[in-house]
């Protein structure tokens, strides 16, 4: 809804909004894989250290 409102109010160009969506999606996917890797690499050791 925020992206649509920015376009409606002529605050941003459509390419700005699409670039923001693209960067956001890529950042989310990258973060998912990074956290997944870190959990697989250090997850078991972290559980042992908490006990």
ROMARMAR-516119 format. One record per residue (C-alpha): chain; x, y negated, z negated. Coordinates in nm, 4 decimals. Layout:
! ROMARMAR-516119
   kette          x          y          z
       A          X          Y          Z
...
//
This chain:
! ROMARMAR-516119
   kette          x          y          z
       A     0.0000     0.0000     0.0000
       A     0.2874    -0.2382    -0.0712
       A     0.4327    -0.1817     0.2758
       A     0.0960    -0.2547     0.4365
       A     0.0485    -0.5692     0.2291
       A     0.3940    -0.6956     0.3298
       A     0.3035    -0.6505     0.6957
       A    -0.0406    -0.8077     0.6491
       A     0.1036    -1.1171     0.4791
       A     0.3801    -1.1483     0.7421
       A     0.6490    -1.1301     0.4739
       A     0.8472    -0.8600     0.6549
       A     0.8824    -0.7351     1.0090
       A     0.7633    -0.3801     1.0833
       A     1.1224    -0.2685     1.1393
       A     1.2129    -0.3877     0.7871
       A     0.9365    -0.1754     0.6387
       A     1.0284     0.1298     0.8478
       A     1.3949     0.0941     0.7531
       A     1.2972     0.0758     0.3853
       A     1.0842     0.3877     0.4165
       A     1.3659     0.5712     0.5939
       A     1.6237     0.4701     0.3324
       A     1.3882     0.5671     0.0510
       A     1.3129     0.9096     0.1956
       A     1.6811     0.9804     0.2648
       A     1.7732     0.8697    -0.0878
       A     1.5078     1.0960    -0.2377
       A     1.6179     1.3974    -0.0365
       A     1.9841     1.3307    -0.1136
       A     1.9107     1.2959    -0.4850
       A     1.7169     1.6218    -0.4857
       A     2.0066     1.8143    -0.3348
       A     2.2623     1.6440    -0.5603
       A     2.0695     1.7262    -0.8783
       A     2.0058     2.0802    -0.7551
       A     2.3779     2.1302    -0.6910
       A     2.4771     1.9843    -1.0284
       A     2.2238     2.1983    -1.2107
       A     2.3450     2.5151    -1.0378
       A     2.7082     2.4255    -1.1044
       A     2.6833     2.3037    -1.4651
       A     2.3350     2.4056    -1.5786
       A     2.4251     2.7249    -1.7611
       A     2.7222     2.5647    -1.9374
       A     2.5079     2.2766    -2.0568
       A     2.2573     2.5165    -2.2121
       A     2.5390     2.6990    -2.3986
       A     2.6827     2.3718    -2.5313
       A     2.3476     2.2627    -2.6728
       A     2.3210     2.5708    -2.8988
//
